[in-house]
């Protein structure tokens, strides 16, 4: 899988971001498949996500819209919550694909959930062509609020 856009993914490259090139290809394909299952009749902005856990399992998620817009849930959270519901809590990576030529970034709510549920994961932001950019939850949400902030609250 020699892709000039991603030289780190050549067959001879070392493992980066917790994924081998083959694992990356499988996760990218899963995110693209998840996008096909999204329910986005209002925005027509179908998003797919695929989460890979330390056990090797992959969980899919597509955004699910609702006529009452605040009830909509993003693909990233669907995939992460599915993994957690299956008691698969060691998230290695998540791939997210949007229907755009650019690399759309997760919304603020998804960034917060990624930081808490998958803090050490690799995040692959995919465009519709399947090209991607690697990042991390910390890069997506620097100085994010987390459990350690709650630990700083003095006892009453």
CNS distance restraints for C-alpha pairs under 8 A (distance, minus, plus):
assign (resid   1 and name CA) (resid   9 and name CA) 6.98 0.50 0.50
assign (resid   1 and name CA) (resid  10 and name CA) 5.82 0.50 0.50
assign (resid   1 and name CA) (resid  11 and name CA) 6.30 0.50 0.50
assign (resid   1 and name CA) (resid  21 and name CA) 7.51 0.50 0.50
assign (resid   2 and name CA) (resid   6 and name CA) 7.79 0.50 0.50
assign (resid   2 and name CA) (resid   7 and name CA) 6.93 0.50 0.50
assign (resid   2 and name CA) (resid   9 and name CA) 6.69 0.50 0.50
assign (resid   2 and name CA) (resid  10 and name CA) 4.68 0.50 0.50
assign (resid   2 and name CA) (resid  11 and name CA) 6.88 0.50 0.50
assign (resid   3 and name CA) (resid   7 and name CA) 6.06 0.50 0.50
assign (resid   3 and name CA) (resid   9 and name CA) 7.02 0.50 0.50
assign (resid   3 and name CA) (resid  10 and name CA) 6.84 0.50 0.50
assign (resid   5 and name CA) (resid 131 and name CA) 7.36 0.50 0.50
assign (resid   6 and name CA) (resid  10 and name CA) 7.59 0.50 0.50
assign (resid   7 and name CA) (resid  13 and name CA) 7.86 0.50 0.50
assign (resid   8 and name CA) (resid  13 and name CA) 5.52 0.50 0.50
assign (resid   8 and name CA) (resid  14 and name CA) 7.46 0.50 0.50
assign (resid   8 and name CA) (resid  16 and name CA) 7.57 0.50 0.50
assign (resid   9 and name CA) (resid  13 and name CA) 5.97 0.50 0.50
assign (resid   9 and name CA) (resid  20 and name CA) 7.70 0.50 0.50
assign (resid   9 and name CA) (resid  21 and name CA) 5.00 0.50 0.50
assign (resid  10 and name CA) (resid  21 and name CA) 7.00 0.50 0.50
assign (resid  11 and name CA) (resid  21 and name CA) 6.79 0.50 0.50
assign (resid  14 and name CA) (resid  20 and name CA) 7.59 0.50 0.50
assign (resid  15 and name CA) (resid  19 and name CA) 5.83 0.50 0.50
assign (resid  15 and name CA) (resid  20 and name CA) 4.89 0.50 0.50
assign (resid  15 and name CA) (resid  21 and name CA) 7.26 0.50 0.50
assign (resid  16 and name CA) (resid  20 and name CA) 6.81 0.50 0.50
assign (resid  17 and name CA) (resid  93 and name CA) 7.94 0.50 0.50
assign (resid  17 and name CA) (resid 121 and name CA) 7.65 0.50 0.50
assign (resid  17 and name CA) (resid 122 and name CA) 5.53 0.50 0.50
assign (resid  18 and name CA) (resid  92 and name CA) 6.39 0.50 0.50
assign (resid  18 and name CA) (resid  93 and name CA) 7.45 0.50 0.50
assign (resid  18 and name CA) (resid 121 and name CA) 7.84 0.50 0.50
assign (resid  18 and name CA) (resid 122 and name CA) 7.14 0.50 0.50
assign (resid  19 and name CA) (resid  23 and name CA) 5.62 0.50 0.50
assign (resid  19 and name CA) (resid  24 and name CA) 5.88 0.50 0.50
assign (resid  19 and name CA) (resid  92 and name CA) 7.85 0.50 0.50
assign (resid  19 and name CA) (resid  93 and name CA) 7.74 0.50 0.50
assign (resid  20 and name CA) (resid  24 and name CA) 6.12 0.50 0.50
assign (resid  21 and name CA) (resid  25 and name CA) 6.22 0.50 0.50
assign (resid  22 and name CA) (resid  26 and name CA) 6.30 0.50 0.50
assign (resid  23 and name CA) (resid  27 and name CA) 6.16 0.50 0.50
assign (resid  24 and name CA) (resid  28 and name CA) 6.10 0.50 0.50
assign (resid  25 and name CA) (resid  29 and name CA) 6.17 0.50 0.50
assign (resid  26 and name CA) (resid  30 and name CA) 6.13 0.50 0.50
assign (resid  27 and name CA) (resid  31 and name CA) 6.24 0.50 0.50
assign (resid  27 and name CA) (resid  50 and name CA) 6.21 0.50 0.50
assign (resid  27 and name CA) (resid  51 and name CA) 7.45 0.50 0.50
assign (resid  27 and name CA) (resid  52 and name CA) 7.10 0.50 0.50
assign (resid  27 and name CA) (resid  58 and name CA) 7.56 0.50 0.50
assign (resid  27 and name CA) (resid  94 and name CA) 7.67 0.50 0.50
assign (resid  27 and name CA) (resid  95 and name CA) 6.43 0.50 0.50
assign (resid  28 and name CA) (resid  32 and name CA) 6.35 0.50 0.50
assign (resid  28 and name CA) (resid  50 and name CA) 7.60 0.50 0.50
assign (resid  28 and name CA) (resid  95 and name CA) 6.12 0.50 0.50
assign (resid  28 and name CA) (resid 126 and name CA) 7.82 0.50 0.50
assign (resid  28 and name CA) (resid 130 and name CA) 7.01 0.50 0.50
assign (resid  29 and name CA) (resid  33 and name CA) 6.21 0.50 0.50
assign (resid  30 and name CA) (resid  34 and name CA) 6.08 0.50 0.50
assign (resid  30 and name CA) (resid  49 and name CA) 7.61 0.50 0.50
assign (resid  30 and name CA) (resid  50 and name CA) 5.79 0.50 0.50
assign (resid  30 and name CA) (resid  58 and name CA) 7.92 0.50 0.50
assign (resid  30 and name CA) (resid  60 and name CA) 7.05 0.50 0.50
assign (resid  31 and name CA) (resid  35 and name CA) 6.24 0.50 0.50
assign (resid  31 and name CA) (resid  48 and name CA) 5.08 0.50 0.50
assign (resid  31 and name CA) (resid  49 and name CA) 4.60 0.50 0.50
assign (resid  31 and name CA) (resid  50 and name CA) 4.69 0.50 0.50
assign (resid  31 and name CA) (resid  60 and name CA) 6.90 0.50 0.50
assign (resid  31 and name CA) (resid  61 and name CA) 7.91 0.50 0.50
assign (resid  31 and name CA) (resid  95 and name CA) 5.96 0.50 0.50
assign (resid  31 and name CA) (resid  96 and name CA) 6.10 0.50 0.50
assign (resid  31 and name CA) (resid  97 and name CA) 6.22 0.50 0.50
assign (resid  32 and name CA) (resid  36 and name CA) 6.88 0.50 0.50
assign (resid  32 and name CA) (resid  48 and name CA) 6.11 0.50 0.50
assign (resid  32 and name CA) (resid  49 and name CA) 7.65 0.50 0.50
assign (resid  32 and name CA) (resid  97 and name CA) 6.44 0.50 0.50
assign (resid  32 and name CA) (resid 130 and name CA) 7.72 0.50 0.50
assign (resid  33 and name CA) (resid  37 and name CA) 7.11 0.50 0.50
assign (resid  33 and name CA) (resid  48 and name CA) 7.26 0.50 0.50
assign (resid  34 and name CA) (resid  38 and name CA) 6.72 0.50 0.50
assign (resid  34 and name CA) (resid  47 and name CA) 7.80 0.50 0.50
assign (resid  34 and name CA) (resid  48 and name CA) 4.63 0.50 0.50
assign (resid  34 and name CA) (resid  49 and name CA) 6.11 0.50 0.50
assign (resid  34 and name CA) (resid  50 and name CA) 7.04 0.50 0.50
assign (resid  34 and name CA) (resid  60 and name CA) 5.66 0.50 0.50
assign (resid  34 and name CA) (resid  61 and name CA) 5.79 0.50 0.50
assign (resid  34 and name CA) (resid  62 and name CA) 5.58 0.50 0.50
assign (resid  35 and name CA) (resid  46 and name CA) 5.94 0.50 0.50
assign (resid  35 and name CA) (resid  47 and name CA) 5.10 0.50 0.50
assign (resid  35 and name CA) (resid  48 and name CA) 3.60 0.50 0.50
assign (resid  35 and name CA) (resid  49 and name CA) 7.02 0.50 0.50
assign (resid  35 and name CA) (resid  61 and name CA) 7.73 0.50 0.50
assign (resid  35 and name CA) (resid  62 and name CA) 5.60 0.50 0.50
assign (resid  35 and name CA) (resid  97 and name CA) 7.03 0.50 0.50
assign (resid  35 and name CA) (resid  98 and name CA) 7.76 0.50 0.50
assign (resid  36 and name CA) (resid  46 and name CA) 7.61 0.50 0.50
assign (resid  36 and name CA) (resid  48 and name CA) 7.33 0.50 0.50
assign (resid  36 and name CA) (resid  62 and name CA) 7.84 0.50 0.50
assign (resid  37 and name CA) (resid  48 and name CA) 7.70 0.50 0.50
assign (resid  37 and name CA) (resid  62 and name CA) 5.94 0.50 0.50
assign (resid  38 and name CA) (resid  46 and name CA) 5.55 0.50 0.50
assign (resid  38 and name CA) (resid  47 and name CA) 6.35 0.50 0.50
assign (resid  38 and name CA) (resid  48 and name CA) 6.64 0.50 0.50
assign (resid  38 and name CA) (resid  61 and name CA) 7.61 0.50 0.50
assign (resid  38 and name CA) (resid  62 and name CA) 4.16 0.50 0.50
assign (resid  38 and name CA) (resid  63 and name CA) 5.14 0.50 0.50
assign (resid  38 and name CA) (resid  64 and name CA) 6.07 0.50 0.50
assign (resid  38 and name CA) (resid  75 and name CA) 7.73 0.50 0.50
assign (resid  39 and name CA) (resid  46 and name CA) 6.92 0.50 0.50
assign (resid  39 and name CA) (resid  62 and name CA) 7.07 0.50 0.50
assign (resid  39 and name CA) (resid  63 and name CA) 6.14 0.50 0.50
assign (resid  39 and name CA) (resid  64 and name CA) 4.78 0.50 0.50
assign (resid  39 and name CA) (resid  65 and name CA) 5.94 0.50 0.50
assign (resid  40 and name CA) (resid  44 and name CA) 4.98 0.50 0.50
assign (resid  40 and name CA) (resid  45 and name CA) 6.10 0.50 0.50
assign (resid  40 and name CA) (resid  46 and name CA) 5.58 0.50 0.50
assign (resid  40 and name CA) (resid  63 and name CA) 6.88 0.50 0.50
assign (resid  40 and name CA) (resid  64 and name CA) 6.24 0.50 0.50
assign (resid  40 and name CA) (resid  65 and name CA) 5.33 0.50 0.50
assign (resid  41 and name CA) (resid  65 and name CA) 7.17 0.50 0.50
assign (resid  42 and name CA) (resid  65 and name CA) 7.22 0.50 0.50
assign (resid  42 and name CA) (resid  67 and name CA) 7.56 0.50 0.50
assign (resid  45 and name CA) (resid  98 and name CA) 7.16 0.50 0.50
assign (resid  45 and name CA) (resid  99 and name CA) 6.36 0.50 0.50
assign (resid  46 and name CA) (resid  62 and name CA) 7.29 0.50 0.50
assign (resid  46 and name CA) (resid  63 and name CA) 6.56 0.50 0.50
assign (resid  46 and name CA) (resid  98 and name CA) 6.42 0.50 0.50
assign (resid  46 and name CA) (resid  99 and name CA) 6.37 0.50 0.50
assign (resid  47 and name CA) (resid  62 and name CA) 5.65 0.50 0.50
assign (resid  47 and name CA) (resid  63 and name CA) 5.61 0.50 0.50
assign (resid  47 and name CA) (resid  74 and name CA) 7.61 0.50 0.50
assign (resid  47 and name CA) (resid  75 and name CA) 5.92 0.50 0.50
assign (resid  47 and name CA) (resid  96 and name CA) 7.12 0.50 0.50
assign (resid  47 and name CA) (resid  97 and name CA) 5.68 0.50 0.50
assign (resid  47 and name CA) (resid  98 and name CA) 4.81 0.50 0.50
assign (resid  47 and name CA) (resid  99 and name CA) 6.97 0.50 0.50
assign (resid  48 and name CA) (resid  60 and name CA) 7.50 0.50 0.50
assign (resid  48 and name CA) (resid  61 and name CA) 5.87 0.50 0.50
assign (resid  48 and name CA) (resid  62 and name CA) 4.57 0.50 0.50
assign (resid  48 and name CA) (resid  63 and name CA) 6.81 0.50 0.50
assign (resid  48 and name CA) (resid  75 and name CA) 5.54 0.50 0.50
assign (resid  48 and name CA) (resid  76 and name CA) 7.57 0.50 0.50
assign (resid  48 and name CA) (resid  96 and name CA) 5.72 0.50 0.50
assign (resid  48 and name CA) (resid  97 and name CA) 5.24 0.50 0.50
assign (resid  48 and name CA) (resid  98 and name CA) 6.80 0.50 0.50
assign (resid  49 and name CA) (resid  60 and name CA) 5.76 0.50 0.50
assign (resid  49 and name CA) (resid  61 and name CA) 5.03 0.50 0.50
assign (resid  49 and name CA) (resid  62 and name CA) 6.19 0.50 0.50
assign (resid  49 and name CA) (resid  75 and name CA) 5.41 0.50 0.50
assign (resid  49 and name CA) (resid  76 and name CA) 5.44 0.50 0.50
assign (resid  49 and name CA) (resid  79 and name CA) 6.22 0.50 0.50
assign (resid  49 and name CA) (resid  94 and name CA) 6.81 0.50 0.50
assign (resid  49 and name CA) (resid  95 and name CA) 5.47 0.50 0.50
assign (resid  49 and name CA) (resid  96 and name CA) 4.39 0.50 0.50
assign (resid  49 and name CA) (resid  97 and name CA) 6.39 0.50 0.50
assign (resid  50 and name CA) (resid  58 and name CA) 6.39 0.50 0.50
assign (resid  50 and name CA) (resid  59 and name CA) 5.54 0.50 0.50
assign (resid  50 and name CA) (resid  60 and name CA) 4.53 0.50 0.50
assign (resid  50 and name CA) (resid  61 and name CA) 6.29 0.50 0.50
assign (resid  50 and name CA) (resid  76 and name CA) 7.69 0.50 0.50
assign (resid  50 and name CA) (resid  79 and name CA) 6.13 0.50 0.50
assign (resid  50 and name CA) (resid  94 and name CA) 5.53 0.50 0.50
assign (resid  50 and name CA) (resid  95 and name CA) 5.28 0.50 0.50
assign (resid  50 and name CA) (resid  96 and name CA) 6.71 0.50 0.50
assign (resid  51 and name CA) (resid  58 and name CA) 5.37 0.50 0.50
assign (resid  51 and name CA) (resid  59 and name CA) 5.11 0.50 0.50
assign (resid  51 and name CA) (resid  60 and name CA) 6.49 0.50 0.50
assign (resid  51 and name CA) (resid  79 and name CA) 6.05 0.50 0.50
assign (resid  51 and name CA) (resid  80 and name CA) 6.55 0.50 0.50
assign (resid  51 and name CA) (resid  83 and name CA) 7.48 0.50 0.50
assign (resid  51 and name CA) (resid  91 and name CA) 6.97 0.50 0.50
assign (resid  51 and name CA) (resid  92 and name CA) 7.64 0.50 0.50
assign (resid  51 and name CA) (resid  93 and name CA) 5.82 0.50 0.50
assign (resid  51 and name CA) (resid  94 and name CA) 4.33 0.50 0.50
assign (resid  51 and name CA) (resid  95 and name CA) 6.58 0.50 0.50
assign (resid  52 and name CA) (resid  56 and name CA) 6.05 0.50 0.50
assign (resid  52 and name CA) (resid  57 and name CA) 5.71 0.50 0.50
assign (resid  52 and name CA) (resid  58 and name CA) 4.54 0.50 0.50
assign (resid  52 and name CA) (resid  59 and name CA) 6.66 0.50 0.50
assign (resid  52 and name CA) (resid  91 and name CA) 6.09 0.50 0.50
assign (resid  52 and name CA) (resid  92 and name CA) 5.64 0.50 0.50
assign (resid  52 and name CA) (resid  93 and name CA) 5.28 0.50 0.50
assign (resid  52 and name CA) (resid  94 and name CA) 6.25 0.50 0.50
assign (resid  53 and name CA) (resid  57 and name CA) 5.46 0.50 0.50
assign (resid  53 and name CA) (resid  58 and name CA) 6.50 0.50 0.50
assign (resid  53 and name CA) (resid  83 and name CA) 7.75 0.50 0.50
assign (resid  53 and name CA) (resid  88 and name CA) 6.47 0.50 0.50
assign (resid  53 and name CA) (resid  89 and name CA) 7.18 0.50 0.50
assign (resid  53 and name CA) (resid  90 and name CA) 5.52 0.50 0.50
assign (resid  53 and name CA) (resid  91 and name CA) 4.40 0.50 0.50
assign (resid  53 and name CA) (resid  92 and name CA) 5.16 0.50 0.50
assign (resid  53 and name CA) (resid  93 and name CA) 7.07 0.50 0.50
assign (resid  54 and name CA) (resid  90 and name CA) 5.53 0.50 0.50
assign (resid  54 and name CA) (resid  91 and name CA) 6.14 0.50 0.50
assign (resid  54 and name CA) (resid  92 and name CA) 5.74 0.50 0.50
assign (resid  55 and name CA) (resid  88 and name CA) 7.80 0.50 0.50
assign (resid  59 and name CA) (resid  79 and name CA) 5.50 0.50 0.50
assign (resid  59 and name CA) (resid  80 and name CA) 7.50 0.50 0.50
assign (resid  59 and name CA) (resid  82 and name CA) 6.46 0.50 0.50
assign (resid  59 and name CA) (resid  83 and name CA) 5.93 0.50 0.50
assign (resid  60 and name CA) (resid  78 and name CA) 7.47 0.50 0.50
assign (resid  60 and name CA) (resid  79 and name CA) 4.91 0.50 0.50
assign (resid  60 and name CA) (resid  82 and name CA) 7.72 0.50 0.50
assign (resid  61 and name CA) (resid  75 and name CA) 4.71 0.50 0.50
assign (resid  61 and name CA) (resid  76 and name CA) 6.41 0.50 0.50
assign (resid  61 and name CA) (resid  77 and name CA) 7.46 0.50 0.50
assign (resid  61 and name CA) (resid  78 and name CA) 4.80 0.50 0.50
assign (resid  61 and name CA) (resid  79 and name CA) 4.17 0.50 0.50
assign (resid  61 and name CA) (resid  80 and name CA) 7.92 0.50 0.50
assign (resid  61 and name CA) (resid  82 and name CA) 7.90 0.50 0.50
assign (resid  62 and name CA) (resid  74 and name CA) 6.88 0.50 0.50
assign (resid  62 and name CA) (resid  75 and name CA) 4.10 0.50 0.50
assign (resid  62 and name CA) (resid  76 and name CA) 7.53 0.50 0.50
assign (resid  62 and name CA) (resid  78 and name CA) 6.70 0.50 0.50
assign (resid  62 and name CA) (resid  79 and name CA) 7.57 0.50 0.50
assign (resid  63 and name CA) (resid  72 and name CA) 7.43 0.50 0.50
assign (resid  63 and name CA) (resid  73 and name CA) 5.71 0.50 0.50
assign (resid  63 and name CA) (resid  74 and name CA) 4.35 0.50 0.50
assign (resid  63 and name CA) (resid  75 and name CA) 4.06 0.50 0.50
assign (resid  63 and name CA) (resid  76 and name CA) 7.75 0.50 0.50
assign (resid  63 and name CA) (resid  78 and name CA) 7.27 0.50 0.50
assign (resid  64 and name CA) (resid  72 and name CA) 5.66 0.50 0.50
assign (resid  64 and name CA) (resid  73 and name CA) 5.44 0.50 0.50
assign (resid  64 and name CA) (resid  74 and name CA) 6.59 0.50 0.50
assign (resid  64 and name CA) (resid  75 and name CA) 7.35 0.50 0.50
assign (resid  65 and name CA) (resid  69 and name CA) 6.85 0.50 0.50
assign (resid  65 and name CA) (resid  71 and name CA) 7.23 0.50 0.50
assign (resid  65 and name CA) (resid  72 and name CA) 4.35 0.50 0.50
assign (resid  65 and name CA) (resid  73 and name CA) 6.54 0.50 0.50
assign (resid  66 and name CA) (resid  70 and name CA) 7.77 0.50 0.50
assign (resid  66 and name CA) (resid  71 and name CA) 5.93 0.50 0.50
assign (resid  66 and name CA) (resid  72 and name CA) 5.26 0.50 0.50
assign (resid  68 and name CA) (resid  72 and name CA) 7.53 0.50 0.50
assign (resid  73 and name CA) (resid  77 and name CA) 6.97 0.50 0.50
assign (resid  73 and name CA) (resid  78 and name CA) 7.05 0.50 0.50
assign (resid  74 and name CA) (resid  78 and name CA) 6.42 0.50 0.50
assign (resid  74 and name CA) (resid 110 and name CA) 7.39 0.50 0.50
assign (resid  75 and name CA) (resid  79 and name CA) 6.24 0.50 0.50
assign (resid  75 and name CA) (resid  96 and name CA) 7.80 0.50 0.50
assign (resid  76 and name CA) (resid  80 and name CA) 6.16 0.50 0.50
assign (resid  76 and name CA) (resid  94 and name CA) 7.90 0.50 0.50
assign (resid  76 and name CA) (resid  96 and name CA) 6.96 0.50 0.50
assign (resid  76 and name CA) (resid 106 and name CA) 7.78 0.50 0.50
assign (resid  76 and name CA) (resid 110 and name CA) 6.38 0.50 0.50
assign (resid  77 and name CA) (resid  81 and name CA) 5.74 0.50 0.50
assign (resid  77 and name CA) (resid 110 and name CA) 6.29 0.50 0.50
assign (resid  77 and name CA) (resid 113 and name CA) 7.24 0.50 0.50
assign (resid  78 and name CA) (resid  82 and name CA) 6.04 0.50 0.50
assign (resid  79 and name CA) (resid  83 and name CA) 6.37 0.50 0.50
assign (resid  80 and name CA) (resid  84 and name CA) 6.29 0.50 0.50
assign (resid  80 and name CA) (resid 117 and name CA) 7.60 0.50 0.50
assign (resid  81 and name CA) (resid  85 and name CA) 5.93 0.50 0.50
assign (resid  82 and name CA) (resid  86 and name CA) 6.32 0.50 0.50
assign (resid  83 and name CA) (resid  87 and name CA) 6.46 0.50 0.50
assign (resid  83 and name CA) (resid  88 and name CA) 5.06 0.50 0.50
assign (resid  83 and name CA) (resid  89 and name CA) 6.58 0.50 0.50
assign (resid  84 and name CA) (resid  88 and name CA) 5.23 0.50 0.50
assign (resid  84 and name CA) (resid  89 and name CA) 5.36 0.50 0.50
assign (resid  89 and name CA) (resid 117 and name CA) 7.48 0.50 0.50
assign (resid  90 and name CA) (resid 118 and name CA) 7.29 0.50 0.50
assign (resid  91 and name CA) (resid 117 and name CA) 7.69 0.50 0.50
assign (resid  91 and name CA) (resid 118 and name CA) 5.41 0.50 0.50
assign (resid  91 and name CA) (resid 120 and name CA) 7.67 0.50 0.50
assign (resid  91 and name CA) (resid 121 and name CA) 6.00 0.50 0.50
assign (resid  92 and name CA) (resid 118 and name CA) 7.52 0.50 0.50
assign (resid  92 and name CA) (resid 120 and name CA) 7.17 0.50 0.50
assign (resid  92 and name CA) (resid 121 and name CA) 4.74 0.50 0.50
assign (resid  92 and name CA) (resid 122 and name CA) 6.45 0.50 0.50
assign (resid  93 and name CA) (resid 121 and name CA) 4.79 0.50 0.50
assign (resid  93 and name CA) (resid 122 and name CA) 4.51 0.50 0.50
assign (resid  93 and name CA) (resid 123 and name CA) 5.75 0.50 0.50
assign (resid  93 and name CA) (resid 124 and name CA) 7.60 0.50 0.50
assign (resid  94 and name CA) (resid 121 and name CA) 7.19 0.50 0.50
assign (resid  94 and name CA) (resid 122 and name CA) 6.40 0.50 0.50
assign (resid  94 and name CA) (resid 123 and name CA) 5.05 0.50 0.50
assign (resid  94 and name CA) (resid 124 and name CA) 6.20 0.50 0.50
assign (resid  95 and name CA) (resid 123 and name CA) 5.89 0.50 0.50
assign (resid  95 and name CA) (resid 124 and name CA) 4.49 0.50 0.50
assign (resid  95 and name CA) (resid 125 and name CA) 6.07 0.50 0.50
assign (resid  95 and name CA) (resid 126 and name CA) 6.99 0.50 0.50
assign (resid  96 and name CA) (resid 123 and name CA) 7.70 0.50 0.50
assign (resid  96 and name CA) (resid 124 and name CA) 6.21 0.50 0.50
assign (resid  96 and name CA) (resid 125 and name CA) 5.21 0.50 0.50
assign (resid  96 and name CA) (resid 126 and name CA) 5.79 0.50 0.50
assign (resid  97 and name CA) (resid 103 and name CA) 7.98 0.50 0.50
assign (resid  97 and name CA) (resid 104 and name CA) 7.89 0.50 0.50
assign (resid  97 and name CA) (resid 125 and name CA) 6.27 0.50 0.50
assign (resid  97 and name CA) (resid 126 and name CA) 4.52 0.50 0.50
assign (resid  97 and name CA) (resid 127 and name CA) 5.72 0.50 0.50
assign (resid  97 and name CA) (resid 128 and name CA) 6.57 0.50 0.50
assign (resid  97 and name CA) (resid 130 and name CA) 7.68 0.50 0.50
assign (resid  98 and name CA) (resid 103 and name CA) 7.50 0.50 0.50
assign (resid  98 and name CA) (resid 104 and name CA) 6.46 0.50 0.50
assign (resid  98 and name CA) (resid 126 and name CA) 6.70 0.50 0.50
assign (resid  98 and name CA) (resid 127 and name CA) 5.79 0.50 0.50
assign (resid  98 and name CA) (resid 128 and name CA) 6.09 0.50 0.50
assign (resid  99 and name CA) (resid 127 and name CA) 6.69 0.50 0.50
assign (resid  99 and name CA) (resid 128 and name CA) 5.13 0.50 0.50
assign (resid 100 and name CA) (resid 104 and name CA) 7.37 0.50 0.50
assign (resid 100 and name CA) (resid 127 and name CA) 5.68 0.50 0.50
assign (resid 100 and name CA) (resid 128 and name CA) 5.56 0.50 0.50
assign (resid 101 and name CA) (resid 127 and name CA) 5.25 0.50 0.50
assign (resid 101 and name CA) (resid 128 and name CA) 5.81 0.50 0.50
assign (resid 101 and name CA) (resid 129 and name CA) 7.04 0.50 0.50
assign (resid 102 and name CA) (resid 126 and name CA) 7.93 0.50 0.50
assign (resid 102 and name CA) (resid 127 and name CA) 5.43 0.50 0.50
assign (resid 102 and name CA) (resid 128 and name CA) 7.97 0.50 0.50
assign (resid 103 and name CA) (resid 125 and name CA) 5.60 0.50 0.50
assign (resid 103 and name CA) (resid 126 and name CA) 5.61 0.50 0.50
assign (resid 103 and name CA) (resid 127 and name CA) 5.11 0.50 0.50
assign (resid 103 and name CA) (resid 132 and name CA) 7.04 0.50 0.50
assign (resid 103 and name CA) (resid 133 and name CA) 7.12 0.50 0.50
assign (resid 104 and name CA) (resid 125 and name CA) 6.80 0.50 0.50
assign (resid 104 and name CA) (resid 126 and name CA) 7.59 0.50 0.50
assign (resid 104 and name CA) (resid 127 and name CA) 7.32 0.50 0.50
assign (resid 105 and name CA) (resid 125 and name CA) 6.76 0.50 0.50
assign (resid 105 and name CA) (resid 140 and name CA) 7.99 0.50 0.50
assign (resid 106 and name CA) (resid 110 and name CA) 5.79 0.50 0.50
assign (resid 106 and name CA) (resid 111 and name CA) 6.09 0.50 0.50
assign (resid 107 and name CA) (resid 111 and name CA) 6.25 0.50 0.50
assign (resid 108 and name CA) (resid 112 and name CA) 6.26 0.50 0.50
assign (resid 109 and name CA) (resid 113 and name CA) 6.32 0.50 0.50
assign (resid 110 and name CA) (resid 114 and name CA) 5.97 0.50 0.50
assign (resid 111 and name CA) (resid 115 and name CA) 6.13 0.50 0.50
assign (resid 111 and name CA) (resid 137 and name CA) 6.50 0.50 0.50
assign (resid 111 and name CA) (resid 140 and name CA) 6.41 0.50 0.50
assign (resid 111 and name CA) (resid 141 and name CA) 6.11 0.50 0.50
assign (resid 112 and name CA) (resid 116 and name CA) 6.42 0.50 0.50
assign (resid 112 and name CA) (resid 141 and name CA) 7.16 0.50 0.50
assign (resid 112 and name CA) (resid 144 and name CA) 7.11 0.50 0.50
assign (resid 112 and name CA) (resid 145 and name CA) 7.65 0.50 0.50
assign (resid 113 and name CA) (resid 117 and name CA) 5.84 0.50 0.50
assign (resid 113 and name CA) (resid 118 and name CA) 7.71 0.50 0.50
assign (resid 114 and name CA) (resid 118 and name CA) 5.01 0.50 0.50
assign (resid 114 and name CA) (resid 119 and name CA) 6.29 0.50 0.50
assign (resid 114 and name CA) (resid 137 and name CA) 5.85 0.50 0.50
assign (resid 115 and name CA) (resid 119 and name CA) 4.60 0.50 0.50
assign (resid 115 and name CA) (resid 137 and name CA) 5.13 0.50 0.50
assign (resid 115 and name CA) (resid 138 and name CA) 6.64 0.50 0.50
assign (resid 115 and name CA) (resid 141 and name CA) 7.41 0.50 0.50
assign (resid 115 and name CA) (resid 144 and name CA) 7.45 0.50 0.50
assign (resid 115 and name CA) (resid 146 and name CA) 7.67 0.50 0.50
assign (resid 116 and name CA) (resid 146 and name CA) 6.53 0.50 0.50
assign (resid 116 and name CA) (resid 147 and name CA) 7.75 0.50 0.50
assign (resid 118 and name CA) (resid 137 and name CA) 7.46 0.50 0.50
assign (resid 119 and name CA) (resid 136 and name CA) 7.79 0.50 0.50
assign (resid 119 and name CA) (resid 137 and name CA) 5.91 0.50 0.50
assign (resid 119 and name CA) (resid 138 and name CA) 7.21 0.50 0.50
assign (resid 120 and name CA) (resid 136 and name CA) 7.42 0.50 0.50
assign (resid 120 and name CA) (resid 137 and name CA) 7.47 0.50 0.50
assign (resid 121 and name CA) (resid 136 and name CA) 6.39 0.50 0.50
assign (resid 121 and name CA) (resid 137 and name CA) 7.14 0.50 0.50
assign (resid 122 and name CA) (resid 134 and name CA) 6.82 0.50 0.50
assign (resid 122 and name CA) (resid 135 and name CA) 6.16 0.50 0.50
assign (resid 122 and name CA) (resid 136 and name CA) 5.22 0.50 0.50
assign (resid 122 and name CA) (resid 137 and name CA) 7.62 0.50 0.50
assign (resid 123 and name CA) (resid 134 and name CA) 5.73 0.50 0.50
assign (resid 123 and name CA) (resid 135 and name CA) 5.09 0.50 0.50
assign (resid 123 and name CA) (resid 136 and name CA) 5.28 0.50 0.50
assign (resid 123 and name CA) (resid 137 and name CA) 7.02 0.50 0.50
assign (resid 124 and name CA) (resid 132 and name CA) 5.93 0.50 0.50
assign (resid 124 and name CA) (resid 133 and name CA) 5.64 0.50 0.50
assign (resid 124 and name CA) (resid 134 and name CA) 4.74 0.50 0.50
assign (resid 124 and name CA) (resid 135 and name CA) 6.41 0.50 0.50
assign (resid 125 and name CA) (resid 132 and name CA) 5.21 0.50 0.50
assign (resid 125 and name CA) (resid 133 and name CA) 5.23 0.50 0.50
assign (resid 125 and name CA) (resid 134 and name CA) 6.49 0.50 0.50
assign (resid 125 and name CA) (resid 135 and name CA) 7.68 0.50 0.50
assign (resid 126 and name CA) (resid 130 and name CA) 5.60 0.50 0.50
assign (resid 126 and name CA) (resid 131 and name CA) 5.52 0.50 0.50
assign (resid 126 and name CA) (resid 132 and name CA) 4.21 0.50 0.50
assign (resid 126 and name CA) (resid 133 and name CA) 6.65 0.50 0.50
assign (resid 127 and name CA) (resid 131 and name CA) 5.73 0.50 0.50
assign (resid 127 and name CA) (resid 132 and name CA) 6.35 0.50 0.50
assign (resid 135 and name CA) (resid 139 and name CA) 6.35 0.50 0.50
assign (resid 135 and name CA) (resid 140 and name CA) 7.24 0.50 0.50
assign (resid 136 and name CA) (resid 140 and name CA) 6.30 0.50 0.50
assign (resid 137 and name CA) (resid 141 and name CA) 6.08 0.50 0.50
assign (resid 138 and name CA) (resid 142 and name CA) 5.17 0.50 0.50
assign (resid 138 and name CA) (resid 143 and name CA) 7.63 0.50 0.50
assign (resid 138 and name CA) (resid 144 and name CA) 7.51 0.50 0.50
assign (resid 145 and name CA) (resid 149 and name CA) 6.36 0.50 0.50
assign (resid 146 and name CA) (resid 150 and name CA) 7.02 0.50 0.50
assign (resid 147 and name CA) (resid 151 and name CA) 6.46 0.50 0.50
assign (resid 148 and name CA) (resid 152 and name CA) 6.71 0.50 0.50
assign (resid 149 and name CA) (resid 153 and name CA) 7.49 0.50 0.50
